[in-house]
Amino acid sequence: MEQLYPLKFKTIPKDKIWGGTRLHDMLGKETSSDSCGETWELSCVKGDVSEVADGPLKGQSLKKLIQDYKGKILGDKVFAKYGDEFPLLVKFIDANRDLSVQVHPNEEQAKKYNSHGKTELWYILHAEEGAHLISGFNKKVTKEEFCNHLEQGKIEDILNSEQVEAGDVYFMPAGRIHNVGGGMVIAEIQQSSDITYRIYDFNRKDLNGEKRELHIEEALEVLNFEPTLNGKTNYNSELNQLANLARCEHFTANNLKFDTSIIRDYSNLDSFIIYVCLGGEVVLSTENLKVTMKRGDVYLLPAVFKSVSLSPSTESLILESYIE
């Protein structure tokens, strides 16, 4: 078998009625229309499995790589739990208009669909003035109160809306009602799942002129009706300081903002590493390999690599993720 190396995958563009052109304009992504809402950068979701973009393993699917290399790519502990599935999905989102108000099931609730739950982390790369998102309810509500507000078209009265700016981070556990408002570009790390229960869609019509399907009954089964008074993650954004953004059973995410070379030591970690370059340009060096990451690039570092050097050419920003 070929020797493993830091892997970059082909982008999978997804057109959405709320999408735009910023993933192409800001991140240089190859998109197929002026309404690209998402690019999937690292995926093992059925029907949308990533393929290696370059190097000796070019064209290989992520699933085939895991089947061939097992713990060498995932980490032995991760492989023992997930088998030939990749447990995370990495994407960029261009919300040219509001996304629907929605919710996702947790791990246990998603089992009946033979899927995983969907807990997410959002890093806001760009936000127009006044851009906002929804994170949870603004007060504790009962199921009956929720249904009444929904029927009366007043659902927004009980939602926690927060104004956002570039650099803000939101951790969205499964069960929390949420939406991404228009005017934002987001980097997202989430569990490998594409289950979404749409609750409210602003009475929009899809590309065929039909109102998009809602999933109220399913949503009621998974919603957490507790309030979320401040959904934003507080973290240290100082230069050359590693900052933890989230740590849960599904993934850990860190913020690396730096302008000098650093060594990342993973000798005590039994997991793959994901690097999402959010700004600047960084040379990633292993013992005998070098790759240059620029803004918008996503790389998968196989678990066999236990130490890497990251050397920025200017002040740079990386979102780092793995499973502990």
C-alpha positions as CSV (number, residue, x, y, z in Angstrom):
1,M,0.0,0.0,0.0
2,E,1.0,3.6,-0.6
3,Q,2.5,5.5,2.3
4,L,0.0,7.8,4.0
5,Y,0.4,11.6,3.8
6,P,-1.6,14.7,4.7
7,L,-4.7,14.3,2.6
8,K,-6.7,16.9,0.8
9,F,-10.0,16.0,-0.8
10,K,-12.1,17.2,-3.8
11,T,-14.8,19.7,-2.9
12,I,-18.4,18.6,-3.2
13,P,-20.5,21.7,-4.0
14,K,-24.2,21.8,-2.9
15,D,-26.7,24.2,-4.4
16,K,-29.3,25.7,-2.0
17,I,-32.1,28.1,-2.5
18,W,-30.4,30.3,0.2
19,G,-26.9,30.0,-1.3
20,G,-24.7,32.5,-3.2
21,T,-21.3,33.0,-4.7
22,R,-19.1,33.8,-1.6
23,L,-17.6,30.3,-1.3
24,H,-16.1,30.9,-4.8
25,D,-15.4,34.6,-4.3
26,M,-13.9,34.4,-0.8
27,L,-12.5,30.9,-0.6
28,G,-11.8,30.0,-4.3
29,K,-14.1,27.0,-4.3
30,E,-15.2,25.5,-7.5
31,T,-18.9,25.9,-7.6
32,S,-21.5,25.0,-10.2
33,S,-23.9,27.9,-9.9
34,D,-24.6,31.3,-8.3
35,S,-26.6,29.6,-5.5
36,C,-24.0,27.4,-3.9
37,G,-24.9,27.1,-0.2
38,E,-22.4,24.5,0.9
39,T,-19.1,22.8,0.0
40,W,-18.5,19.5,1.6
41,E,-14.8,19.2,2.2
42,L,-14.5,16.0,4.1
43,S,-17.4,13.5,4.0
44,C,-18.3,9.9,4.3
45,V,-22.0,10.5,4.1
46,K,-23.6,7.9,1.7
47,G,-23.8,9.3,-1.8
48,D,-21.3,12.1,-1.0
49,V,-18.1,10.3,-0.1
50,S,-15.0,12.5,-0.5
51,E,-12.2,11.5,-2.9
52,V,-8.5,12.4,-2.5
53,A,-7.6,15.4,-4.6
54,D,-3.9,14.8,-5.2
55,G,-0.8,12.7,-4.5
56,P,-0.3,8.9,-4.9
57,L,-3.8,8.2,-3.5
58,K,-5.6,10.6,-5.8
59,G,-9.1,9.4,-6.7
60,Q,-9.4,7.0,-3.7
61,S,-12.6,7.4,-1.7
62,L,-12.3,8.2,2.0
63,K,-14.3,5.1,2.8
64,K,-11.9,2.9,0.8
65,L,-8.9,4.5,2.5
66,I,-10.4,3.7,5.9
67,Q,-11.1,0.1,4.8
68,D,-7.5,-0.3,3.6
69,Y,-5.6,1.6,6.4
70,K,-8.0,1.2,9.3
71,G,-6.4,2.6,12.5
72,K,-3.5,4.0,10.7
73,I,-5.8,6.7,9.3
74,L,-8.5,7.0,11.9
75,G,-6.7,5.9,15.1
76,D,-7.2,2.5,16.6
77,K,-9.7,3.6,19.2
78,V,-11.7,5.6,16.6
79,F,-11.7,2.7,14.1
80,A,-12.9,0.3,16.8
81,K,-15.9,2.5,17.4
82,Y,-16.8,3.7,13.9
83,G,-15.4,1.0,11.6
84,D,-15.1,2.1,8.0
85,E,-17.2,5.3,8.6
86,F,-15.6,8.6,9.0
87,P,-17.2,10.1,12.1
88,L,-17.1,13.8,11.1
89,L,-18.3,16.0,8.3
90,V,-16.5,19.3,7.4
91,K,-18.2,21.9,5.3
92,F,-18.3,25.6,4.4
93,I,-21.6,27.4,4.3
94,D,-22.6,30.5,2.4
95,A,-25.9,31.8,3.9
96,N,-26.8,34.4,1.3
97,R,-30.3,34.3,2.8
98,D,-31.7,32.8,6.0
99,L,-31.5,29.0,6.4
100,S,-34.6,27.4,7.8
101,V,-35.3,27.2,11.5
102,Q,-34.4,23.6,12.3
103,V,-33.2,21.0,14.7
104,H,-31.2,17.7,14.6
105,P,-31.5,14.5,16.6
106,N,-29.0,13.1,19.0
107,E,-27.1,9.8,18.6
108,E,-29.8,7.7,20.2
109,Q,-32.7,9.4,18.4
110,A,-30.9,9.0,15.0
111,K,-30.5,5.2,15.4
112,K,-33.9,4.5,13.9
113,Y,-32.7,6.1,10.6
114,N,-29.4,4.0,10.8
115,S,-27.6,7.3,11.2
116,H,-25.6,9.3,13.7
117,G,-26.9,12.3,15.6
118,K,-25.8,15.8,14.5
119,T,-23.9,18.0,16.9
120,E,-22.2,20.9,15.2
121,L,-19.6,23.6,15.7
122,W,-19.7,26.9,13.7
123,Y,-16.9,29.3,13.1
124,I,-18.1,32.5,11.5
125,L,-15.7,33.6,8.8
126,H,-17.7,36.5,7.5
127,A,-20.7,38.3,8.8
128,E,-22.4,41.3,7.2
129,E,-23.4,44.2,9.5
130,G,-26.5,43.2,11.4
131,A,-26.2,39.5,10.6
132,H,-27.7,37.3,13.2
133,L,-28.5,33.6,14.0
134,I,-30.8,31.7,16.2
135,S,-29.4,29.5,19.1
136,G,-32.1,27.9,21.3
137,F,-35.2,29.5,22.9
138,N,-35.1,32.8,24.7
139,K,-37.1,31.3,27.6
140,K,-38.3,27.9,28.8
141,V,-41.3,26.8,26.8
142,T,-43.6,23.9,26.9
143,K,-44.4,21.7,23.9
144,E,-47.9,23.2,23.8
145,E,-46.6,26.8,23.9
146,F,-44.2,26.0,21.1
147,C,-46.9,24.5,18.9
148,N,-49.2,27.5,19.6
149,H,-46.5,30.0,18.5
150,L,-45.8,27.9,15.4
151,E,-49.5,27.8,14.4
152,Q,-49.9,31.5,15.0
153,G,-46.8,32.4,12.9
154,K,-45.1,33.8,16.0
155,I,-42.3,31.3,16.4
156,E,-39.6,34.0,16.2
157,D,-41.0,35.5,19.4
158,I,-39.6,32.7,21.5
159,L,-36.3,32.1,19.8
160,N,-33.0,33.4,21.0
161,S,-31.6,35.6,18.2
162,E,-28.0,36.8,18.5
163,Q,-26.1,39.3,16.4
164,V,-22.8,38.0,15.2
165,E,-19.5,39.0,13.7
166,A,-16.5,37.3,12.1
167,G,-14.6,35.2,14.6
168,D,-17.6,34.2,16.7
169,V,-18.0,30.5,17.5
170,Y,-21.2,28.6,18.3
171,F,-21.4,25.0,19.6
172,M,-24.8,23.6,18.6
173,P,-25.6,20.3,20.5
174,A,-28.2,18.0,19.0
175,G,-31.7,19.0,20.1
176,R,-31.1,22.8,20.1
177,I,-33.4,24.8,17.7
178,H,-31.3,27.0,15.5
179,N,-30.7,28.7,12.2
180,V,-28.0,30.6,10.3
181,G,-29.1,34.0,9.2
182,G,-28.4,35.6,5.9
183,G,-25.1,37.4,5.3
184,M,-22.8,34.9,6.8
185,V,-20.0,32.5,5.7
186,I,-19.3,29.7,8.2
187,A,-16.9,26.8,8.6
188,E,-18.6,23.9,10.2
189,I,-17.4,20.7,11.9
190,Q,-20.2,18.2,12.7
191,Q,-21.0,14.6,13.2
192,S,-21.3,12.6,10.0
193,S,-25.1,13.0,9.5
194,D,-27.4,14.8,7.1
195,I,-30.6,14.5,9.1
196,T,-32.4,17.9,9.5
197,Y,-35.8,18.5,10.8
198,R,-37.1,21.7,9.3
199,I,-39.5,23.6,11.6
200,Y,-40.1,27.0,9.9
201,D,-39.0,28.1,6.5
202,F,-40.3,31.6,6.1
203,N,-43.0,30.3,3.6
204,R,-40.4,30.0,0.9
205,K,-40.7,27.9,-2.2
206,D,-38.0,25.6,-3.6
207,L,-36.5,25.7,-7.1
208,N,-39.6,23.9,-8.4
209,G,-42.0,26.5,-7.0
210,E,-43.1,24.2,-4.1
211,K,-43.0,25.0,-0.4
212,R,-40.2,22.9,1.2
213,E,-41.3,20.1,3.4
214,L,-41.5,20.7,7.2
215,H,-40.9,18.0,9.8
216,I,-42.8,19.2,12.9
217,E,-43.7,15.8,14.4
218,E,-40.1,14.6,14.1
219,A,-38.8,17.9,15.6
220,L,-41.1,17.7,18.6
221,E,-39.5,14.3,19.5
222,V,-36.0,15.8,19.7
223,L,-36.3,19.4,20.7
224,N,-34.7,20.7,23.9
225,F,-37.2,23.3,25.3
226,E,-34.7,24.8,27.8
227,P,-33.6,28.4,27.2
228,T,-30.2,29.4,25.7
229,L,-29.5,32.9,26.9
230,N,-26.1,33.2,25.4
231,G,-25.1,30.6,22.8
232,K,-21.8,32.2,21.8
233,T,-18.6,30.4,22.8
234,N,-16.1,32.4,24.9
235,Y,-12.5,31.6,23.9
236,N,-9.0,33.2,24.0
237,S,-8.4,34.7,20.6
238,E,-4.9,36.0,21.5
239,L,-2.1,35.5,19.0
240,N,0.1,32.3,19.5
241,Q,-2.3,30.9,22.1
242,L,-4.1,27.6,21.4
243,A,-7.7,28.0,22.4
244,N,-10.2,25.2,22.9
245,L,-13.6,25.9,21.3
246,A,-15.4,22.6,22.0
247,R,-14.8,19.3,23.7
248,C,-17.5,16.6,23.6
249,E,-17.8,12.9,23.0
250,H,-18.1,13.5,19.3
251,F,-15.2,15.8,18.6
252,T,-12.7,18.3,20.1
253,A,-12.1,21.6,18.2
254,N,-9.3,24.1,18.8
255,N,-8.4,27.6,17.5
256,L,-4.8,28.1,16.3
257,K,-4.0,31.8,15.6
258,F,-0.3,32.2,15.1
259,D,2.5,34.0,13.3
260,T,5.5,31.9,14.3
261,S,6.3,28.2,13.7
262,I,4.9,25.7,16.2
263,I,5.2,21.9,16.7
264,R,1.9,20.0,17.4
265,D,2.6,16.9,19.4
266,Y,0.0,14.2,19.1
267,S,1.9,11.4,20.7
268,N,-0.8,10.9,23.4
269,L,-3.7,11.1,20.9
270,D,-5.2,8.1,19.1
271,S,-7.0,10.0,16.4
272,F,-6.9,11.6,13.0
273,I,-6.4,15.4,12.9
274,I,-8.4,17.8,10.7
275,Y,-7.0,21.1,9.8
276,V,-9.3,23.8,8.3
277,C,-7.2,26.8,7.2
278,L,-9.4,29.9,7.9
279,G,-6.8,32.6,7.2
280,G,-3.2,33.1,6.0
281,E,-0.9,30.5,4.6
282,V,0.7,27.6,6.5
283,V,3.4,25.1,5.6
284,L,2.6,21.7,7.2
285,S,5.7,19.6,7.6
286,T,6.0,16.0,8.7
287,E,9.3,14.0,8.8
288,N,9.7,13.9,5.0
289,L,6.6,15.7,3.5
290,K,5.5,19.3,3.2
291,V,2.2,20.8,2.1
292,T,1.1,24.4,1.9
293,M,-2.3,25.2,3.3
294,K,-4.1,28.4,2.2
295,R,-7.4,29.9,3.3
296,G,-10.3,27.5,2.5
297,D,-8.1,24.4,2.4
298,V,-9.0,21.4,4.5
299,Y,-6.5,18.6,5.3
300,L,-6.9,15.2,7.0
301,L,-3.7,14.2,8.9
302,P,-3.8,10.4,9.4
303,A,-3.4,9.1,12.9
304,V,0.1,7.6,12.2
305,F,1.5,11.1,12.3
306,K,2.4,12.0,15.9
307,S,4.2,15.3,15.4
308,V,3.9,18.0,12.8
309,S,5.4,21.5,12.3
310,L,3.1,24.3,11.3
311,S,4.9,27.3,9.8
312,P,2.9,30.4,8.8
313,S,4.1,32.9,6.2
314,T,2.0,35.6,7.9
315,E,-0.5,35.7,10.7
316,S,-2.6,32.6,10.1
317,L,-5.7,30.9,11.5
318,I,-6.4,27.1,11.7
319,L,-9.4,25.3,13.1
320,E,-8.1,21.9,14.4
321,S,-10.3,19.0,15.2
322,Y,-10.0,15.4,16.4
323,I,-11.6,12.8,18.6
324,E,-10.3,12.2,22.2
